[in-house]
Amino acid sequence: MSLKFELTKNEKGEFYFKLLNADGGTLVRSEGYNAKASATNGIESVRKNSTEDGRYELKEASDGRPFFNLKASNGQVVGTSPMFKDVAARDTAISAMKSGTGAAKVDDKT
């Protein structure tokens, strides 16, 4: 599966990234960063941490839908997934990240 990072800048000047699957669906999104270099560092952190099982924090929304946070070694959240319809869909997204994030190209739309 071909994944890609999409780096964008909002109207307030904050930088964000998303990791997208081949169909354009979001696997994780970042928080807002004040500097592009910080967002780029966040992308590298996702690359580094996505292969490790222990970096995924499996969560459930108040309505029962599963999602996850990807954390860095220091415990900081570097990416949050969207809500999934079921656990199988969440687990498929995690599997895709584990196998494809390292080779994901960055589409810089800033």
C-alpha positions in Angstrom: 0.0 0.0 0.0 1.4 3.4 -1.0 1.2 5.9 1.8 2.1 9.6 1.7 2.4 12.5 4.1 0.6 15.7 3.1 2.1 18.9 4.7 -0.2 21.9 4.7 -0.4 25.4 6.3 -3.7 26.9 7.5 -4.9 30.5 7.4 -3.4 31.2 10.9 0.1 30.2 9.6 0.2 26.8 11.5 1.7 23.8 9.8 -0.1 20.4 9.9 0.5 17.0 8.3 -1.6 14.0 7.6 -0.6 10.5 6.7 -2.8 9.3 3.8 -3.4 5.8 2.5 -3.5 5.0 -1.3 -7.2 6.0 -1.5 -6.6 9.4 0.1 -8.0 8.4 3.5 -6.4 9.8 6.6 -4.5 7.4 8.9 -3.2 10.0 11.3 -3.1 13.8 11.6 -0.8 16.0 13.6 -1.3 18.9 15.9 -0.6 22.4 14.7 3.0 23.5 14.6 4.3 27.1 14.5 7.3 26.2 12.3 7.6 24.1 9.2 10.7 22.5 10.7 8.7 21.3 13.7 6.1 19.7 11.4 8.9 18.0 9.4 10.3 16.7 12.7 6.8 15.4 13.5 6.8 13.5 10.2 10.1 11.9 11.0 8.8 11.0 14.5 5.9 9.2 12.9 8.2 7.3 10.6 10.4 6.3 13.5 7.7 5.3 15.9 5.1 3.7 13.6 6.9 0.4 13.4 6.7 -0.2 17.2 3.6 -1.8 18.7 4.1 -0.1 22.1 3.8 3.4 20.5 0.1 2.9 19.6 -2.3 3.9 22.3 -5.6 2.2 21.4 -8.6 4.3 22.5 -12.4 4.4 22.3 -14.5 7.5 21.8 -17.5 8.2 24.0 -19.8 6.8 21.3 -17.8 3.5 21.2 -15.9 4.1 18.0 -12.2 3.0 18.1 -9.3 5.3 17.3 -5.6 5.5 18.3 -2.8 7.9 19.1 0.7 7.3 18.0 3.2 8.4 20.6 6.9 9.1 20.5 9.4 7.5 22.9 8.9 10.5 25.3 5.1 9.8 25.5 4.1 12.8 23.4 1.3 12.2 20.9 2.7 12.7 17.3 -0.4 11.6 15.4 -4.1 10.9 16.1 -6.2 8.8 13.9 -9.8 9.5 12.8 -12.6 7.5 14.3 -13.1 4.1 12.8 -16.3 2.1 12.3 -14.9 -0.9 14.1 -11.8 -2.4 15.6 -10.9 -4.3 12.4 -10.7 -1.0 10.4 -8.5 0.6 13.1 -6.2 -2.5 13.1 -6.0 -2.4 9.3 -4.9 1.3 9.5 -2.2 0.4 12.1 -0.9 -2.5 10.0 -0.7 -0.1 7.0 1.3 2.4 9.0 3.7 -0.3 10.3 4.5 -1.5 6.8 4.3 1.7 4.7 5.2 4.8 6.6 9.0 4.4 6.2 8.7 4.7 2.4 6.0 7.4 2.4 6.8 10.5 0.4 6.0 14.0 1.6 3.7 16.1 -0.5 4.5 19.6 0.6 1.5 21.9 -0.1 2.7 24.8 1.9 
